[in-house]
Amino acid sequence: MKEQIKKLIIDVIKELNYNPDDIELQKYLYEKGVKAIHKIDTENYTLAEVRNLLKENIPTMMQEYVRMKNVIDKKKTSKTSFGVSVNYQLIELFKILNYVSLSDEFEMVKNKYLHSQPVIFPGLLECSYEELQNIYKNIIDNCDIITPEAEAKMSLTINDQIIPFNNDGTVNTKVFNFSYLDIIMDFARQNNMKVKLHTLIWHKHFPKVLENCSYTQIMSFLEAYFSCLSNRYGTDVFYSIDVLNEIVADINSEEFKNGEILRDSKWKEKLGNNYYLIILKLARKYFSNVNLVYNEYDEINLEKRHRMIRLINDIKREEMLTGTTLLNSIGLQSHYNEYTSDEDIKETYKDLSQTGKLLQVSELDVRQINGYDSVQTNRIFRTVLDCATTYNVDYFTFWGPTSSISWKSKKVRTFLNDEGAIDNNVKQIVNTYSQKRKSKMLKDGKSL
């Protein structure tokens, strides 16, 4: 049936005098045609009747395609940034590539290195010499920004075995461990990239060394922590910082069912119900010129989104009172699956754009639930690109460089395929957002 539908769509395109050689148009109409046909009981329709339905609806689809193409083409001419998340072990494997030239030797050195680590990130043990070469090249050539997946989280940056305060009450900075983050930051600087720092405050990572500390001690600790980050790296290397990560109540939690906005966490317990304002003010103090972000998942859930908006409005009220911009952007994690609807994605962008804050596509991937439904996944990539360009998103990133090297190993589609090449249906996103790619194409005299 799929092949028959595809043929019908191509035939209708020819009949209506649309360009049958426009591959992106064919993909778009095929995706929309499949979606539309899923809504009808095809058993009660002949192919001729299905064809007539398509013929009736394709002009409307074409209007939408032209609108979408125009906003995407316009974005290609503006200053944008494209990125991907990485981990320090992947960066260390890149270094091994520089002094190991044979595949067999690489496997031996790789395995020795990874097995020396306390935890091995998903997918790296299986990553071949050739695949890693491709991953390295595509990250270097296309990524303007990289995001450390774990290296800036307090689970890695705080040593819970060291006493956090000196005898005089000052913070013992030996408690801070930036060795893993240094690997990411050095790689970024060496390759003309900026870093999206992920993340300062996350409910899952409240340092054990602070559990018996007072409000004043915790604030003193955070002052020293933010100051150390700022002094160690400067602020020019940061594209943005996820100051607050996943702080709104999860939709399945008791606090959500009770109508509360915030997720229960040690940060809330120790610093109070307005801790997000306290943290944002402190971050602004030490990162005065950096784009500060509130990053959230499950943003397409309408009820959760309403609570996100209430939180953002509260931040905006504080900004009016203090005359200071505390929050610049909202990070839409965009962890979707093949059943995520276009309508839900579009409503999410529409609602959150009305807060007046900038939007970021911060962690895009698409999870495969029932096998490899490329048509539905491609539809989601296209819809997200449409929304991002329509709502003037300037930063677009994928979570995990490949399906295997990912938090949902082998269950998602992301930036690169498992050979390390750019996923065919991600190429338009890369062409639209990667400033490196756009600059190279212009230098080579190629059209965007």
SULCORTA-V892466 format. One record per backbone hydrogen bond with DSSP energy under -0.5 kcal/mol. CO is the residue of the C=O (numbers start at 1). NH is the residue of the N-H. E is the energy in kcal/mol with one decimal. If there is no record, write none. Layout:
((CO | NH | E) (CO | NH | E))
//
This chain:
((1 | 5 | -2.6) (2 | 6 | -2.8) (3 | 7 | -2.3) (4 | 8 | -2.5) (5 | 9 | -2.7) (6 | 10 | -2.3) (7 | 11 | -2.6) (8 | 12 | -2.5) (9 | 13 | -2.4) (10 | 14 | -2.1) (11 | 15 | -2.3) (12 | 16 | -2.3) (13 | 18 | -2.6) (14 | 17 | -1.4) (18 | 20 | -0.6) (19 | 22 | -1.4) (21 | 23 | -1.3) (22 | 26 | -2.3) (23 | 27 | -2.6) (24 | 28 | -2.5) (25 | 29 | -2.9) (26 | 30 | -2.4) (27 | 31 | -2.7) (28 | 32 | -2.6) (29 | 33 | -2.9) (30 | 34 | -2.8) (31 | 35 | -2.1) (32 | 36 | -2.8) (33 | 37 | -2.6) (34 | 38 | -1.9) (35 | 39 | -0.6) (36 | 39 | -1.0) (37 | 40 | -1.5) (40 | 42 | -1.4) (41 | 44 | -2.0) (42 | 45 | -1.4) (46 | 50 | -2.4) (47 | 51 | -2.6) (48 | 52 | -1.9) (49 | 53 | -2.1) (50 | 54 | -2.5) (51 | 55 | -2.5) (52 | 56 | -2.1) (53 | 57 | -1.8) (54 | 58 | -2.8) (55 | 59 | -0.6) (57 | 61 | -2.1) (58 | 62 | -2.9) (59 | 63 | -1.9) (60 | 64 | -1.7) (61 | 65 | -2.3) (62 | 66 | -2.7) (63 | 67 | -2.1) (64 | 68 | -2.7) (65 | 69 | -3.0) (66 | 70 | -2.2) (67 | 71 | -1.9) (68 | 72 | -2.2) (69 | 73 | -2.7) (70 | 74 | -2.0) (71 | 75 | -1.8) (72 | 76 | -1.6) (73 | 77 | -0.5) (74 | 77 | -1.2) (75 | 78 | -1.7) (78 | 80 | -0.6) (81 | 396 | -1.9) (82 | 144 | -2.5) (82 | 145 | -1.8) (83 | 398 | -1.8) (84 | 147 | -1.8) (86 | 149 | -2.5) (87 | 90 | -0.5) (87 | 91 | -1.6) (88 | 92 | -2.2) (89 | 93 | -2.0) (90 | 94 | -1.8) (91 | 95 | -1.7) (92 | 96 | -1.6) (93 | 97 | -1.6) (94 | 98 | -0.8) (95 | 98 | -1.0) (95 | 99 | -0.5) (96 | 99 | -1.3) (96 | 100 | -1.4) (99 | 101 | -0.5) (102 | 106 | -2.5) (103 | 107 | -2.3) (104 | 108 | -1.7) (105 | 109 | -2.5) (106 | 110 | -3.3) (107 | 111 | -2.3) (108 | 112 | -2.0) (109 | 113 | -2.5) (110 | 114 | -2.9) (111 | 115 | -2.3) (113 | 116 | -1.4) (114 | 117 | -1.6) (119 | 121 | -0.5) (121 | 124 | -1.4) (123 | 127 | -0.5) (124 | 127 | -0.8) (128 | 132 | -2.5) (129 | 133 | -1.9) (130 | 134 | -2.0) (131 | 135 | -2.6) (132 | 136 | -2.7) (133 | 137 | -2.4) (134 | 138 | -2.6) (135 | 139 | -2.3) (136 | 140 | -2.6) (137 | 141 | -2.7) (138 | 142 | -1.4) (139 | 143 | -2.2) (142 | 144 | -0.6) (144 | 194 | -2.5) (145 | 84 | -1.1) (146 | 196 | -2.2) (147 | 86 | -2.5) (150 | 153 | -1.8) (153 | 156 | -2.2) (153 | 157 | -1.7) (154 | 158 | -1.5) (157 | 159 | -0.5) (157 | 177 | -3.3) (158 | 160 | -0.9) (159 | 162 | -1.6) (164 | 172 | -3.1) (166 | 169 | -1.9) (170 | 166 | -3.4) (171 | 173 | -1.1) (172 | 175 | -2.1) (173 | 176 | -1.5) (175 | 159 | -3.2) (178 | 182 | -2.6) (179 | 183 | -0.9) (180 | 184 | -1.0) (181 | 185 | -2.7) (182 | 186 | -2.9) (183 | 187 | -1.7) (184 | 188 | -2.2) (185 | 189 | -2.3) (186 | 190 | -2.4) (187 | 191 | -1.0) (188 | 191 | -0.7) (188 | 193 | -2.6) (189 | 192 | -1.1) (194 | 146 | -2.1) (195 | 197 | -0.8) (195 | 239 | -2.4) (195 | 240 | -0.9) (196 | 148 | -0.6) (197 | 242 | -3.3) (198 | 152 | -0.7) (200 | 202 | -0.5) (201 | 245 | -2.0) (202 | 205 | -1.7) (204 | 206 | -0.5) (205 | 207 | -0.6) (207 | 210 | -1.7) (208 | 211 | -1.5) (210 | 213 | -1.9) (214 | 218 | -2.5) (215 | 219 | -2.4) (216 | 220 | -2.2) (217 | 221 | -2.4) (218 | 222 | -2.6) (219 | 223 | -2.4) (220 | 224 | -2.0) (221 | 225 | -2.3) (222 | 226 | -3.0) (223 | 227 | -2.3) (224 | 228 | -2.5) (225 | 229 | -2.1) (226 | 230 | -2.3) (227 | 231 | -2.8) (228 | 232 | -2.6) (229 | 233 | -1.9) (230 | 234 | -1.9) (235 | 238 | -0.9) (237 | 195 | -2.6) (237 | 239 | -0.5) (239 | 291 | -0.7) (240 | 197 | -2.2) (241 | 243 | -1.4) (241 | 293 | -2.8) (242 | 199 | -0.6) (242 | 200 | -2.6) (243 | 201 | -1.7) (244 | 295 | -3.0) (245 | 203 | -0.7) (247 | 263 | -3.1) (250 | 253 | -1.9) (253 | 257 | -1.9) (254 | 258 | -1.8) (255 | 260 | -2.7) (256 | 259 | -1.8) (261 | 249 | -2.8) (265 | 269 | -2.4) (266 | 270 | -2.8) (267 | 271 | -2.5) (268 | 272 | -2.0) (272 | 275 | -1.6) (274 | 277 | -1.2) (274 | 278 | -1.5) (275 | 279 | -2.7) (276 | 280 | -2.0) (277 | 281 | -2.2) (278 | 282 | -1.9) (279 | 283 | -2.7) (280 | 284 | -2.5) (281 | 285 | -1.5) (282 | 286 | -1.4) (283 | 287 | -2.3) (287 | 290 | -1.4) (290 | 292 | -0.6) (291 | 241 | -2.3) (292 | 328 | -2.2) (292 | 329 | -2.2) (293 | 243 | -1.5) (293 | 244 | -1.6) (293 | 295 | -0.6) (294 | 331 | -2.6) (295 | 246 | -3.1) (296 | 333 | -2.2) (298 | 301 | -1.5) (300 | 302 | -0.6) (301 | 305 | -2.8) (302 | 306 | -2.2) (303 | 307 | -1.5) (304 | 308 | -2.3) (305 | 309 | -2.5) (306 | 310 | -1.9) (307 | 311 | -2.2) (308 | 312 | -2.6) (309 | 313 | -2.6) (310 | 314 | -1.7) (311 | 315 | -2.0) (312 | 316 | -2.4) (313 | 317 | -2.0) (314 | 318 | -1.8) (315 | 319 | -2.1) (316 | 320 | -2.1) (317 | 321 | -1.9) (318 | 322 | -2.3) (319 | 323 | -2.0) (319 | 324 | -0.8) (324 | 326 | -0.9) (328 | 358 | -2.0) (329 | 294 | -2.1) (330 | 332 | -0.7) (330 | 360 | -2.4) (331 | 296 | -2.4) (331 | 333 | -0.8) (332 | 362 | -1.8) (332 | 363 | -0.8) (334 | 336 | -1.4) (334 | 365 | -1.5) (336 | 367 | -2.9) (337 | 340 | -2.2) (341 | 345 | -1.8) (342 | 346 | -2.7) (343 | 347 | -2.6) (344 | 348 | -1.8) (345 | 349 | -2.0) (346 | 350 | -2.3) (347 | 351 | -2.7) (348 | 352 | -2.4) (349 | 353 | -2.1) (350 | 354 | -1.0) (352 | 355 | -1.3) (353 | 356 | -1.6) (358 | 330 | -2.7) (359 | 394 | -0.5) (360 | 332 | -3.2) (360 | 362 | -1.0) (361 | 397 | -2.1) (364 | 399 | -2.1) (365 | 336 | -2.1) (366 | 413 | -2.1) (367 | 338 | -1.6) (367 | 369 | -0.6) (369 | 371 | -0.5) (371 | 373 | -0.9) (372 | 374 | -1.6) (373 | 377 | -2.0) (374 | 378 | -2.9) (375 | 379 | -1.9) (376 | 380 | -1.7) (377 | 381 | -2.2) (378 | 382 | -2.4) (379 | 383 | -2.4) (380 | 384 | -2.7) (381 | 385 | -2.2) (382 | 386 | -2.4) (383 | 387 | -2.7) (384 | 388 | -3.0) (385 | 389 | -2.3) (386 | 390 | -2.5) (387 | 391 | -2.6) (388 | 393 | -3.2) (389 | 392 | -1.1) (394 | 81 | -2.1) (395 | 361 | -2.1) (396 | 83 | -2.2) (397 | 364 | -1.9) (398 | 85 | -1.6) (398 | 400 | -0.8) (400 | 415 | -0.7) (401 | 416 | -2.3) (403 | 410 | -2.6) (404 | 406 | -1.9) (405 | 402 | -0.8) (406 | 409 | -0.9) (408 | 411 | -2.7) (411 | 368 | -3.3) (413 | 366 | -1.9) (415 | 423 | -2.0) (416 | 403 | -0.7) (417 | 420 | -2.0) (421 | 417 | -3.2) (423 | 426 | -2.5) (423 | 427 | -0.9) (424 | 427 | -0.6) (426 | 430 | -2.4) (427 | 431 | -3.0) (428 | 432 | -1.6) (429 | 433 | -2.3) (430 | 434 | -2.6) (433 | 435 | -0.7) (434 | 438 | -2.4) (435 | 439 | -2.6) (436 | 440 | -2.1) (437 | 441 | -2.5) (438 | 442 | -2.2) (439 | 443 | -2.2) (440 | 444 | -2.3) (441 | 446 | -3.2) (442 | 445 | -1.1))
//
